[in-house]
Amino acid sequence: MATTGYDVAAVRAQFPALAEGAAHFDGPGGSQTPAVVAGAVAGTLRSAVANQGSTTLAEQRAAGIVRDARSAVADLLTADPGGVVFGQSMTALCYKIAYTLARGWHAGDEVVVTRLDHDGHIRPWVQAAELAGATVRWAEFDPATGELPVSAVTELLSDRTRLVAVTAASNLLGTCPDLPAIGRAAHDAGALFSVDGVHYTPHSVVDVGALGADFYFCSAYKFFGPHIGLLAAAPELLESLHPDKLRPQSDLVPGRFEWGTLPYELLAGVTAAVDFIADLQPSGGSRRERLEVSLGAVEAYETGLREELEARLAEIPGLRLYGHAARRTPTSLFTVAGITPRAIYEGLAARSVNAPAGTFYAYECAVRLGLADTGAVRAGLAPYTHAADLDRLVTGVRELVAG
């Protein structure tokens, strides 16, 4: 297990919620929150803020919070702060971009989506294509391995392809497709490339340019921040798009994509979350350089834990693990013969082990796996997961199997 140099005890000490005693495997649905993030949110609510401006202190503070948050997200994703957009959620932002793009789509145009994705990165494109009369083409993953071959996407491309949407990591299986290869193929076909990074961003170093993403969506509450959606795109691309907005609203990018007054307290929490991640592993240099060190350590630590967990789960009679892709996030999906996933979920919850069951909005993926009716148990690891948490999960499942 790769734990050398990573002080999980020190990390855990910064999460007040862990003092309640539960073993948390529910991070894919939303991580726990470190004290510094909660403090940033509360501190902003206790301070004078107003609509952004440059005259009063309250206006200046609000403008500074927004600038800081755009800069923090840009460092996290290796993006241009001028192309960072905030929204209610990843899904809301995806709908906004999809319907804006669809104004330029016509009958005969094509959009490619995958069965591997969360529905938040499928339905907006499907529904926007339907309104435009465009054709939706589906890329299939291998249900035996959970892999999405590059060819599954590239074989669908044509000179009529307008957009390709692929997840950076399946929130059900953890599969990480080869995005750079898919992105190059999409661009060679003249299409835009959209990436759902919600489940990927908390676990890996992200560089939207290296991934080839024209649009990169993620959610701050999956990486220790508050409930807010994020979009990173090139400012020049956003300049070419004109979403519906109120007449008095600024037409400047990225503000033209953000409706109403921004939630300044949440943006302060986003900045605090990025800074927290950057300091997970002691190092020097710029915030981006520290993020690379910290997330590299997190990925190694979580991969070691996942491998240990799955080796132990595989020894339990009747337990089936789903997804065996070569590169995955620390996400383990399983069922047990003769016991419903819901019963396992509830039995573990009674033992203060939080490992939920369901399809987790990855409906197309669940259908492909034959799990649409029952779902499965999902154990997601986080930087605060301890080896003792694994013991509690495995012991709990064994006890439930034994009856």
Backbone hydrogen bonds in HBPLUS format (Angstrom, degrees):
<---DONOR---> <-ACCEPTOR-->    atom                        ^
c    i                          cat <-CA-CA->   ^        H-A-AA   ^      H-
h    n   atom  resd res      DA  || num        DHA   H-A  angle D-A-AA Bond
n    s   type  num  typ     dist DA aas  dist angle  dist       angle   num
A0006-TYR N   A0003-THR O   3.01 MM   3  5.52 165.4  2.03 139.2 140.4     1
A0011-VAL N   A0007-ASP O   3.17 MM   4  6.51 152.6  2.25 146.4 154.5     2
A0012-ARG N   A0008-VAL O   2.84 MM   4  6.03 167.8  1.86 154.7 157.4     3
A0013-ALA N   A0009-ALA O   3.10 MM   4  6.24 147.2  2.21 142.6 150.5     4
A0014-GLN N   A0011-VAL O   3.05 MM   3  5.67 161.3  2.09 117.2 123.1     5
A0015-PHE N   A0012-ARG O   3.06 MM   3  5.58 167.8  2.07 123.2 123.9     6
A0035-ALA N   A0014-GLN O   2.89 MM  21  5.95 154.0  1.96 160.8 168.2     7
A0018-LEU N   A0015-PHE O   3.11 MM   3  5.78 149.2  2.21 119.4 126.8     8
A0019-ALA N   A0016-PRO O   3.04 MM   3  5.72 159.6  2.08 119.5 125.6     9
A0020-GLU N   A0017-ALA O   3.09 MM   3  5.79 165.8  2.11 117.5 122.0    10
A0021-GLY N   A0018-LEU O   3.09 MM   3  5.71 160.9  2.13 113.7 119.4    11
A0023-ALA N   A0352-SER O   2.88 MM 329  6.34 159.3  1.93 154.2 159.0    12
A0354-ASN N   A0023-ALA O   2.83 MM 331  6.02 160.4  1.87 160.4 167.1    13
A0025-PHE N   A0354-ASN O   2.83 MM 329  5.50 149.4  1.93 144.9 150.5    14
A0380-GLY N   A0025-PHE O   2.94 MM 355  4.72 169.0  1.95 130.4 128.0    15
A0029-GLY N   A0026-ASP O   3.04 MM   3  5.69 151.0  2.12 118.9 127.0    16
A0030-GLY N   A0027-GLY O   2.84 MM   3  4.84 152.5  1.92 106.4 115.8    17
A0031-SER N   A0221-TYR O   3.03 MM 190  6.28 144.8  2.16 147.4 157.8    18
A0037-VAL N   A0034-PRO O   3.10 MM   3  5.58 132.9  2.33 109.9 121.1    19
A0038-ALA N   A0034-PRO O   3.25 MM   4  6.65 166.1  2.27 156.3 159.7    20
A0039-GLY N   A0035-ALA O   2.82 MM   4  6.00 153.9  1.88 150.9 159.1    21
A0040-ALA N   A0036-VAL O   3.05 MM   4  6.20 145.9  2.17 133.9 142.0    22
A0041-VAL N   A0037-VAL O   3.03 MM   4  6.35 160.3  2.07 155.2 159.6    23
A0042-ALA N   A0038-ALA O   2.95 MM   4  6.14 172.4  1.96 152.4 154.8    24
A0043-GLY N   A0039-GLY O   2.76 MM   4  5.77 156.5  1.82 144.4 152.0    25
A0044-THR N   A0040-ALA O   3.13 MM   4  6.21 151.3  2.21 139.6 145.8    26
A0045-LEU N   A0041-VAL O   3.15 MM   4  6.46 157.3  2.20 148.7 154.9    27
A0046-ARG N   A0042-ALA O   3.00 MM   4  6.25 134.5  2.21 143.4 155.9    28
A0047-SER N   A0044-THR O   3.08 MM   3  5.06 149.7  2.18  99.2 108.6    29
A0053-GLY N   A0059-GLU O   3.37 MM   6  4.51 151.9  2.46 106.0 101.4    30
A0060-GLN N   A0056-THR O   2.95 MM   4  6.23 161.5  1.98 151.6 156.9    31
A0061-ARG N   A0057-LEU O   2.83 MM   4  6.00 155.2  1.89 150.5 157.4    32
A0062-ALA N   A0058-ALA O   3.14 MM   4  6.33 160.6  2.18 142.4 146.9    33
A0063-ALA N   A0059-GLU O   3.02 MM   4  6.29 164.8  2.05 151.7 155.6    34
A0064-GLY N   A0060-GLN O   2.91 MM   4  6.09 154.6  1.97 146.9 154.2    35
A0065-ILE N   A0061-ARG O   2.94 MM   4  6.19 154.6  2.01 151.1 157.5    36
A0066-VAL N   A0062-ALA O   3.14 MM   4  6.44 157.7  2.19 150.5 155.6    37
A0067-ARG N   A0063-ALA O   3.01 MM   4  6.27 165.4  2.04 150.5 154.5    38
A0068-ASP N   A0064-GLY O   2.87 MM   4  6.01 165.5  1.89 152.0 156.3    39
A0069-ALA N   A0065-ILE O   3.00 MM   4  6.16 155.4  2.07 144.1 150.6    40
A0070-ARG N   A0066-VAL O   2.99 MM   4  6.24 164.0  2.02 155.5 159.4    41
A0071-SER N   A0067-ARG O   2.99 MM   4  6.18 160.3  2.03 150.8 156.5    42
A0072-ALA N   A0068-ASP O   2.88 MM   4  6.09 153.3  1.95 146.6 154.1    43
A0073-VAL N   A0069-ALA O   2.98 MM   4  6.18 169.8  1.99 155.0 156.8    44
A0074-ALA N   A0070-ARG O   2.94 MM   4  6.06 154.9  2.01 143.8 151.6    45
A0075-ASP N   A0071-SER O   3.00 MM   4  6.27 150.8  2.09 144.3 151.4    46
A0076-LEU N   A0072-ALA O   2.96 MM   4  6.25 156.0  2.01 148.3 155.3    47
A0077-LEU N   A0073-VAL O   2.95 MM   4  6.11 154.6  2.01 152.7 158.3    48
A0078-THR N   A0074-ALA O   2.78 MM   4  5.33 115.9  2.20 139.7 152.6    49
A0079-ALA N   A0074-ALA O   2.88 MM   5  4.41 157.9  1.93 125.6 133.1    50
A0208-VAL N   A0077-LEU O   3.09 MM 131  6.08 165.5  2.11 170.1 165.4    51
A0083-GLY N   A0080-ASP O   2.80 MM   3  5.44 166.4  1.82 125.5 129.5    52
A0084-VAL N   A0081-PRO O   3.34 MM   3  5.25 168.0  2.36 107.2 106.8    53
A0233-ALA N   A0083-GLY O   3.05 MM 150  4.98 145.9  2.17 123.6 134.2    54
A0085-VAL N   A0231-LEU O   2.76 MM 146  4.96 164.3  1.78 149.9 155.4    55
A0231-LEU N   A0085-VAL O   2.90 MM 146  4.96 143.5  2.03 147.9 151.6    56
A0087-GLY N   A0229-GLY O   3.01 MM 142  4.93 153.3  2.08 134.7 134.3    57
A0229-GLY N   A0087-GLY O   2.87 MM 142  4.93 161.4  1.90 142.3 142.7    58
A0093-LEU N   A0089-SER O   3.10 MM   4  6.32 161.5  2.13 148.1 152.7    59
A0094-CYS N   A0090-MET O   2.88 MM   4  6.12 155.8  1.94 151.7 159.1    60
A0095-TYR N   A0091-THR O   2.93 MM   4  6.19 160.0  1.97 153.2 158.0    61
A0096-LYS N   A0092-ALA O   3.05 MM   4  6.28 156.6  2.11 144.1 150.6    62
A0097-ILE N   A0093-LEU O   2.99 MM   4  6.30 163.1  2.02 154.0 157.2    63
A0098-ALA N   A0094-CYS O   2.83 MM   4  5.94 164.0  1.85 152.1 157.5    64
A0099-TYR N   A0095-TYR O   2.94 MM   4  6.04 173.3  1.95 155.7 156.8    65
A0100-THR N   A0096-LYS O   3.11 MM   4  6.14 146.4  2.23 137.7 147.2    66
A0101-LEU N   A0097-ILE O   2.87 MM   4  6.05 166.1  1.89 155.7 158.9    67
A0102-ALA N   A0098-ALA O   2.92 MM   4  6.03 154.3  1.99 146.5 154.3    68
A0103-ARG N   A0100-THR O   3.39 MM   3  5.78 154.6  2.46 104.7 111.5    69
A0104-GLY N   A0101-LEU O   2.90 MM   3  5.83 163.3  1.93 127.3 132.0    70
A0105-TRP N   A0102-ALA O   3.05 MM   3  4.88 162.5  2.08 101.7 107.3    71
A0109-ASP N   A0106-HIS O   2.95 MM   3  5.60 162.7  1.98 137.6 141.6    72
A0135-THR N   A0109-ASP O   2.76 MM  26  6.12 167.7  1.77 160.2 157.9    73
A0110-GLU N   A0160-ARG O   2.85 MM  50  5.62 152.1  1.93 143.6 137.1    74
A0162-ARG N   A0110-GLU O   2.75 MM  52  5.81 170.7  1.76 167.0 163.6    75
A0111-VAL N   A0135-THR O   2.83 MM  24  6.24 150.7  1.91 162.6 169.9    76
A0137-ARG N   A0111-VAL O   2.80 MM  26  6.09 165.6  1.82 162.8 165.6    77
A0112-VAL N   A0163-LEU O   2.93 MM  51  6.33 167.4  1.95 157.8 161.4    78
A0165-ALA N   A0112-VAL O   2.87 MM  53  6.16 160.0  1.91 159.0 165.2    79
A0113-VAL N   A0137-ARG O   3.00 MM  24  6.39 158.2  2.05 164.2 171.1    80
A0139-ALA N   A0113-VAL O   2.80 MM  26  6.13 159.5  1.84 151.8 158.9    81
A0115-ARG N   A0139-ALA O   3.02 MM  24  6.34 155.5  2.08 176.6 172.4    82
A0121-HIS N   A0118-HIS O   2.92 MM   3  5.66 165.4  1.94 122.3 127.3    83
A0119-ASP N   A0361-TYR O   2.84 MM 242  5.68 159.8  1.88 146.2 152.2    84
A0122-ILE N   A0119-ASP O   3.07 MM   3  4.76 164.7  2.09 103.1 105.0    85
A0123-ARG N   A0119-ASP O   2.88 MM   4  5.61 150.5  1.97 144.7 151.8    86
A0126-VAL N   A0122-ILE O   2.96 MM   4  6.17 163.0  1.98 156.1 161.6    87
A0127-GLN N   A0123-ARG O   2.85 MM   4  5.86 174.6  1.85 159.8 161.1    88
A0128-ALA N   A0124-PRO O   3.00 MM   4  6.00 152.9  2.08 138.1 146.2    89
A0129-ALA N   A0125-TRP O   2.89 MM   4  5.97 155.9  1.95 144.2 151.1    90
A0130-GLU N   A0126-VAL O   2.97 MM   4  6.22 155.0  2.03 146.5 153.4    91
A0131-LEU N   A0127-GLN O   3.13 MM   4  6.36 155.1  2.19 143.4 148.9    92
A0132-ALA N   A0128-ALA O   3.13 MM   4  6.40 146.7  2.25 142.7 151.6    93
A0132-ALA N   A0129-ALA O   3.10 MM   3  5.09 120.0  2.48  94.2 109.2    94
A0133-GLY N   A0129-ALA O   2.90 MM   4  5.97 116.7  2.31 142.0 158.9    95
A0134-ALA N   A0129-ALA O   2.84 MM   5  4.78 142.5  1.98 147.4 144.9    96
A0133-GLY N   A0130-GLU O   3.21 MM   3  5.03 146.7  2.33  94.6 104.4    97
A0142-ASP N   A0147-GLU O   2.82 MM   5  5.43 162.3  1.85 164.8 165.6    98
A0146-GLY N   A0142-ASP O   2.64 MM   4  5.28 152.1  1.72 161.3 170.7    99
A0324-HIS N   A0145-THR O   2.57 MM 179  4.77 165.1  1.59 128.6 134.3   100
A0152-ALA N   A0149-PRO O   2.98 MM   3  5.29 140.0  2.15 104.9 116.0   101
A0153-VAL N   A0150-VAL O   3.03 MM   3  5.60 146.4  2.15 112.6 121.5   102
A0154-THR N   A0150-VAL O   2.96 MM   4  6.23 173.3  1.97 156.3 157.6   103
A0155-GLU N   A0151-SER O   3.00 MM   4  5.60 158.7  2.05 138.2 141.8   104
A0156-LEU N   A0153-VAL O   2.97 MM   3  5.55 158.7  2.01 117.5 124.5   105
A0157-LEU N   A0154-THR O   3.19 MM   3  5.33 158.8  2.24 105.9 112.2   106
A0161-THR N   A0158-SER O   3.12 MM   3  5.39 168.1  2.13 110.9 114.4   107
A0192-LEU N   A0162-ARG O   3.07 MM  30  6.24 171.2  2.08 130.8 129.5   108
A0164-VAL N   A0192-LEU O   2.85 MM  28  6.24 150.1  1.94 155.3 164.6   109
A0194-SER N   A0164-VAL O   2.79 MM  30  6.12 168.9  1.80 162.5 166.5   110
A0166-VAL N   A0194-SER O   3.03 MM  28  6.44 161.4  2.07 164.3 163.1   111
A0196-ASP N   A0166-VAL O   3.36 MM  30  6.56 149.7  2.46 124.0 131.9   112
A0168-ALA N   A0196-ASP O   2.89 MM  28  5.76 173.6  1.89 145.0 142.9   113
A0170-SER N   A0175-THR O   2.85 MM   5  5.13 149.6  1.94 136.7 145.7   114
A0174-GLY N   A0170-SER O   2.77 MM   4  4.61 137.7  1.95 120.8 132.6   115
A0329-THR N   A0174-GLY O   2.89 MM 155  4.66 146.6  2.00 119.7 128.8   116
A0176-CYS N   A0327-ARG O   3.01 MM 151  5.59 147.8  2.12 157.1 148.5   117
A0179-LEU N   A0177-PRO O   2.95 MM   2  5.62 120.6  2.32 111.0  94.3   118
A0182-ILE N   A0178-ASP O   3.18 MM   4  6.43 161.7  2.22 150.5 156.1   119
A0183-GLY N   A0179-LEU O   2.68 MM   4  5.75 165.4  1.70 162.8 167.0   120
A0184-ARG N   A0180-PRO O   2.97 MM   4  6.13 157.5  2.02 144.9 150.2   121
A0185-ALA N   A0181-ALA O   3.15 MM   4  6.36 160.5  2.19 144.3 149.4   122
A0186-ALA N   A0182-ILE O   2.88 MM   4  6.13 157.6  1.93 151.2 157.8   123
A0187-HIS N   A0183-GLY O   2.95 MM   4  6.16 163.2  1.98 151.5 155.5   124
A0188-ASP N   A0184-ARG O   2.87 MM   4  6.07 153.3  1.94 147.5 155.5   125
A0189-ALA N   A0185-ALA O   3.08 MM   4  6.31 136.7  2.28 139.5 150.1   126
A0189-ALA N   A0186-ALA O   3.13 MM   3  5.18 129.9  2.39  94.5 107.8   127
A0191-ALA N   A0186-ALA O   2.88 MM   5  5.18 158.3  1.93 154.6 147.5   128
A0190-GLY N   A0187-HIS O   2.90 MM   3  4.88 154.0  1.97 101.4 109.7   129
A0214-ASP N   A0193-PHE O   2.79 MM  21  5.26 156.5  1.85 147.9 155.9   130
A0215-PHE N   A0193-PHE O   3.23 MM  22  6.61 152.4  2.31 148.2 149.9   131
A0195-VAL N   A0215-PHE O   2.80 MM  20  6.06 160.4  1.84 158.3 164.8   132
A0217-PHE N   A0195-VAL O   3.01 MM  22  6.38 166.2  2.03 167.9 171.5   133
A0197-GLY N   A0217-PHE O   2.66 MM  20  5.46 147.7  1.76 152.0 162.9   134
A0200-TYR N   A0197-GLY O   3.23 MM   3  5.00 131.5  2.48  92.9 106.3   135
A0201-THR N   A0197-GLY O   2.94 MM   4  5.62 172.3  1.95 153.5 153.7   136
A0203-HIS N   A0200-TYR O   3.00 MM   3  5.70 157.5  2.05 125.1 132.1   137
A0211-LEU N   A0207-ASP O   2.99 MM   4  6.28 149.1  2.09 155.2 165.0   138
A0212-GLY N   A0208-VAL O   3.12 MM   4  6.22 123.1  2.46 131.9 145.3   139
A0213-ALA N   A0208-VAL O   3.09 MM   5  5.47 141.0  2.25 161.3 162.4   140
A0212-GLY N   A0209-GLY O   3.08 MM   3  5.06 139.0  2.25  95.5 107.5   141
A0216-TYR N   A0232-ALA O   3.01 MM  16  5.16 148.2  2.12 146.1 154.7   142
A0232-ALA N   A0216-TYR O   2.89 MM  16  5.16 154.2  1.95 142.6 151.2   143
A0218-CYS N   A0230-LEU O   2.98 MM  12  5.22 155.6  2.04 141.7 144.2   144
A0230-LEU N   A0218-CYS O   2.79 MM  12  5.22 158.4  1.84 163.6 157.7   145
A0222-LYS N   A0219-SER O   3.23 MM   3  5.80 163.9  2.26 114.3 119.0   146
A0220-ALA N   A0228-ILE O   3.06 MM   8  5.78 158.2  2.11 170.6 175.0   147
A0223-PHE N   A0220-ALA O   2.98 MM   3  5.42 154.0  2.05 111.4 119.4   148
A0225-GLY N   A0220-ALA O   2.83 MM   5  4.71 144.2  1.96 149.5 137.9   149
A0237-LEU N   A0234-ALA O   2.96 MM   3  5.30 123.9  2.28 107.2 121.2   150
A0238-LEU N   A0234-ALA O   3.09 MM   4  6.48 163.2  2.12 158.1 162.8   151
A0239-GLU N   A0235-PRO O   2.84 MM   4  6.06 145.6  1.96 146.1 156.0   152
A0240-SER N   A0237-LEU O   3.01 MM   3  5.34 138.7  2.18 104.3 115.7   153
A0241-LEU N   A0238-LEU O   3.04 MM   3  5.24 161.0  2.08 109.0 115.1   154
A0249-GLN N   A0246-LEU O   3.11 MM   3  5.36 141.3  2.27 105.4 116.7   155
A0256-ARG N   A0252-LEU O   2.77 MM   4  5.66 140.0  1.92 156.7 168.4   156
A0257-PHE N   A0254-PRO O   3.06 MM   3  5.94 167.0  2.07 128.0 132.0   157
A0258-GLU N   A0255-GLY O   2.99 MM   3  5.18 165.1  2.02 113.3 118.1   158
A0264-TYR N   A0262-LEU O   3.03 MM   2  5.70 116.0  2.46 112.7  96.1   159
A0266-LEU N   A0263-PRO O   2.96 MM   3  5.46 125.4  2.26 111.1 124.7   160
A0267-LEU N   A0263-PRO O   3.07 MM   4  6.42 155.2  2.13 152.6 160.4   161
A0268-ALA N   A0264-TYR O   2.93 MM   4  6.18 152.1  2.01 148.7 155.8   162
A0269-GLY N   A0265-GLU O   3.13 MM   4  6.37 144.3  2.27 133.5 143.0   163
A0270-VAL N   A0266-LEU O   2.91 MM   4  6.29 142.4  2.05 144.5 155.1   164
A0271-THR N   A0267-LEU O   3.11 MM   4  6.45 162.4  2.15 151.6 154.0   165
A0272-ALA N   A0268-ALA O   3.06 MM   4  6.30 160.8  2.10 145.4 150.9   166
A0273-ALA N   A0269-GLY O   2.88 MM   4  6.06 149.6  1.98 144.1 152.5   167
A0274-VAL N   A0270-VAL O   3.02 MM   4  6.33 160.4  2.06 155.2 159.2   168
A0275-ASP N   A0271-THR O   2.99 MM   4  6.24 164.2  2.02 152.5 157.1   169
A0276-PHE N   A0272-ALA O   2.86 MM   4  6.00 148.3  1.96 142.1 151.4   170
A0277-ILE N   A0273-ALA O   2.99 MM   4  6.28 158.5  2.04 149.6 154.1   171
A0278-ALA N   A0274-VAL O   2.99 MM   4  6.24 159.9  2.03 149.3 155.0   172
A0279-ASP N   A0275-ASP O   3.16 MM   4  6.38 133.2  2.39 139.1 150.1   173
A0279-ASP N   A0276-PHE O   3.12 MM   3  5.26 135.3  2.33  98.1 110.2   174
A0280-LEU N   A0277-ILE O   3.09 MM   3  5.19 170.3  2.10 111.8 113.8   175
A0290-ARG N   A0286-SER O   2.91 MM   4  6.20 156.5  1.97 152.3 159.0   176
A0291-LEU N   A0287-ARG O   2.82 MM   4  6.04 150.2  1.91 149.3 158.1   177
A0292-GLU N   A0288-ARG O   3.03 MM   4  6.31 153.3  2.10 149.0 155.3   178
A0293-VAL N   A0289-GLU O   3.21 MM   4  6.52 155.5  2.27 143.9 149.6   179
A0294-SER N   A0290-ARG O   2.92 MM   4  6.10 172.8  1.92 154.1 156.3   180
A0295-LEU N   A0291-LEU O   2.85 MM   4  5.86 170.7  1.86 153.0 156.2   181
A0296-GLY N   A0292-GLU O   3.01 MM   4  5.89 144.6  2.14 133.8 143.6   182
A0297-ALA N   A0293-VAL O   3.03 MM   4  6.28 153.7  2.10 147.4 154.0   183
A0298-VAL N   A0294-SER O   2.86 MM   4  6.16 155.8  1.92 149.7 157.4   184
A0299-GLU N   A0295-LEU O   2.91 MM   4  6.01 163.6  1.94 144.4 148.4   185
A0300-ALA N   A0296-GLY O   3.16 MM   4  6.35 160.8  2.20 143.6 148.4   186
A0301-TYR N   A0297-ALA O   2.94 MM   4  6.10 163.2  1.97 150.4 155.4   187
A0302-GLU N   A0298-VAL O   2.82 MM   4  5.96 174.5  1.82 161.1 162.6   188
A0303-THR N   A0299-GLU O   2.94 MM   4  5.94 155.2  2.00 143.5 150.7   189
A0304-GLY N   A0300-ALA O   3.15 MM   4  6.30 160.4  2.19 144.9 149.6   190
A0305-LEU N   A0301-TYR O   3.10 MM   4  6.43 158.0  2.15 149.1 155.1   191
A0306-ARG N   A0302-GLU O   2.85 MM   4  6.08 163.7  1.88 152.2 156.8   192
A0307-GLU N   A0303-THR O   3.00 MM   4  6.19 164.1  2.02 152.2 156.0   193
A0308-GLU N   A0304-GLY O   3.11 MM   4  6.31 157.5  2.16 145.1 151.2   194
A0309-LEU N   A0305-LEU O   2.80 MM   4  6.04 165.4  1.82 156.9 161.4   195
A0310-GLU N   A0306-ARG O   2.89 MM   4  6.04 171.3  1.90 157.8 159.4   196
A0311-ALA N   A0307-GLU O   3.07 MM   4  6.13 151.5  2.16 140.2 147.9   197
A0312-ARG N   A0308-GLU O   3.10 MM   4  6.33 153.1  2.18 147.7 154.5   198
A0313-LEU N   A0309-LEU O   2.84 MM   4  6.10 158.8  1.88 153.9 160.7   199
A0314-ALA N   A0310-GLU O   2.92 MM   4  5.89 155.3  1.98 142.6 148.8   200
A0315-GLU N   A0312-ARG O   3.22 MM   3  5.45 149.8  2.32 102.5 111.0   201
A0316-ILE N   A0313-LEU O   2.99 MM   3  5.51 165.4  2.02 118.4 123.2   202
A0319-LEU N   A0316-ILE O   3.17 MM   3  5.69 163.8  2.20 136.9 137.5   203
A0337-ALA N   A0318-GLY O   2.92 MM  19  4.97 163.9  1.94 129.1 132.6   204
A0320-ARG N   A0335-THR O   2.80 MM  15  5.37 165.9  1.82 156.8 160.6   205
A0335-THR N   A0320-ARG O   3.05 MM  15  5.37 148.6  2.15 143.2 152.8   206
A0322-TYR N   A0333-LEU O   2.90 MM  11  5.50 159.3  1.95 156.2 157.5   207
A0331-THR N   A0329-THR O   2.73 MM   2  5.54 132.8  1.95 113.4  97.8   208
A0381-LEU N   A0330-PRO O   2.97 MM  51  5.47 170.9  1.98 166.5 168.7   209
A0332-SER N   A0379-ALA O   2.97 MM  47  5.11 165.0  1.99 137.6 142.6   210
A0379-ALA N   A0332-SER O   2.80 MM  47  5.11 171.3  1.81 155.9 158.1   211
A0334-PHE N   A0377-VAL O   2.89 MM  43  5.32 158.5  1.93 149.4 156.7   212
A0377-VAL N   A0334-PHE O   2.90 MM  43  5.32 161.7  1.94 165.7 160.8   213
A0339-ILE N   A0336-VAL O   3.17 MM   3  5.69 163.7  2.19 137.5 137.3   214
A0343-ALA N   A0340-THR O   3.00 MM   3  5.18 119.8  2.37 100.9 115.6   215
A0344-ILE N   A0340-THR O   3.11 MM   4  6.52 152.9  2.19 152.2 159.9   216
A0345-TYR N   A0341-PRO O   2.89 MM   4  6.10 165.0  1.91 152.3 156.6   217
A0346-GLU N   A0342-ARG O   2.89 MM   4  6.13 165.1  1.92 151.5 154.9   218
A0347-GLY N   A0343-ALA O   2.84 MM   4  5.89 154.3  1.90 141.6 149.7   219
A0348-LEU N   A0344-ILE O   2.83 MM   4  5.98 158.4  1.88 153.5 158.5   220
A0349-ALA N   A0345-TYR O   2.93 MM   4  6.11 154.7  1.99 144.2 152.1   221
A0350-ALA N   A0346-GLU O   3.01 MM   4  6.23 147.7  2.12 143.0 150.5   222
A0351-ARG N   A0348-LEU O   2.87 MM   3  5.05 142.4  2.01 102.8 114.9   223
A0353-VAL N   A0348-LEU O   2.91 MM   5  5.02 155.9  1.96 135.5 137.2   224
A0352-SER N   A0349-ALA O   2.91 MM   3  4.83 157.9  1.96 110.3 111.5   225
A0378-ARG N   A0356-PRO O   2.96 MM  22  5.99 171.2  1.97 175.8 173.0   226
A0358-GLY N   A0376-ALA O   2.96 MM  18  5.45 150.8  2.05 141.6 147.2   227
A0376-ALA N   A0358-GLY O   3.15 MM  18  5.45 153.1  2.22 127.9 128.4   228
A0362-ALA N   A0359-THR O   2.97 MM   3  5.68 158.7  2.01 127.0 130.9   229
A0366-ALA N   A0362-ALA O   2.94 MM   4  6.20 157.7  1.99 154.0 161.0   230
A0367-VAL N   A0363-TYR O   2.92 MM   4  6.20 156.8  1.98 155.8 161.7   231
A0368-ARG N   A0364-GLU O   3.06 MM   4  6.27 161.4  2.10 145.4 150.2   232
A0369-LEU N   A0365-CYS O   3.05 MM   4  6.33 140.1  2.22 143.2 154.2   233
A0371-LEU N   A0366-ALA O   2.74 MM   5  4.84 162.5  1.77 155.5 150.7   234
A0370-GLY N   A0367-VAL O   3.00 MM   3  5.04 154.5  2.07 103.5 111.7   235
A0375-GLY N   A0371-LEU O   2.70 MM   4  4.80 147.8  1.80 137.2 146.7   236
A0385-THR N   A0382-ALA O   2.94 MM   3  5.28 169.5  1.95 119.2 122.0   237
A0389-ASP N   A0386-HIS O   2.82 MM   3  5.24 137.7  2.00 109.0 121.2   238
A0390-LEU N   A0387-ALA O   3.08 MM   3  5.18 120.8  2.45  96.3 110.5   239
A0391-ASP N   A0387-ALA O   3.20 MM   4  6.63 152.8  2.27 145.4 152.4   240
A0392-ARG N   A0388-ALA O   3.12 MM   4  6.43 155.7  2.18 144.2 149.5   241
A0393-LEU N   A0389-ASP O   3.00 MM   4  6.31 156.7  2.05 150.8 156.9   242
A0394-VAL N   A0390-LEU O   2.93 MM   4  6.11 178.8  1.93 164.0 163.6   243
A0395-THR N   A0391-ASP O   2.90 MM   4  5.90 162.9  1.93 148.4 154.2   244
A0396-GLY N   A0392-ARG O   2.96 MM   4  5.93 154.0  2.03 137.2 144.9   245
A0397-VAL N   A0393-LEU O   2.98 MM   4  6.26 161.5  2.02 155.0 159.0   246
A0398-ARG N   A0394-VAL O   2.96 MM   4  6.16 164.3  1.98 151.6 156.3   247
A0399-GLU N   A0395-THR O   2.96 MM   4  6.17 156.0  2.01 149.5 155.7   248
A0400-LEU N   A0396-GLY O   3.03 MM   4  6.28 152.4  2.11 145.9 153.4   249
A0401-VAL N   A0397-VAL O   2.91 MM   4  6.17 155.6  1.97 153.2 159.8   250
A0402-ALA N   A0398-ARG O   2.92 MM   4  6.12 153.4  2.00 145.8 153.3   251
A0403-GLY N   A0399-GLU O   3.06 MM   4  6.22 122.5  2.40 132.4 146.3   252
A0403-GLY N   A0400-LEU O   3.20 MM   3  5.06 138.3  2.39  90.6 102.4   253
